[in-house]
Amino acid sequence: MPCHETKSCPRCNAPFECKVGTVNECQCSGISFNEAEKDYIAQSYADCLCRKCLLEIRHEMRVKAFNEKVNQIIPPIQKQ
């Protein structure tokens, strides 16, 4: 029998249903992460996050990585 549990997101405190027993039906299903994103989440949070926070973290980390790459190619203008 699938194990479903109502949890509170440790990042935003929103309630959500974790479906660890049927992970393909869980709210986190279908979200892909690169290794850096997985490592950040694993090191920063001890429990599951809601879908909204997972998507926000992924977005924030990808924007940050993009900006870092752009800054390597085109250094920011220094204020005088």
C-alpha positions, 0 to 999 in steps of 0.5 A, a space after each residue: 500500500 502506498 505511503 502518503 504523508 502530509 508534510 510542511 515545506 521546510 523552506 516556505 512552511 506550505 503544506 503538501 502531500 508527499 507520496 514517497 510510496 508512489 514517487 511517480 505520482 508525487 508532487 516532485 515527480 518530473 522535476 529534473 535537477 543537475 548535480 549541483 542543484 541536487 547537492 545544494 538541496 541535499 545539503 540545505 534541507 533535511 526533508 522534502 520540499 514543496 514543488 513551488 520551492 523546488 522549482 524556485 531553487 532550480 530557477 534561482 540556481 540556473 540564473 546564478 550559473 548563467 550570470 556567472 558564465 556571462 560575467 566570465 565572458 563579459 566582465 561587469 563594468 566597474 564603477 569609477 
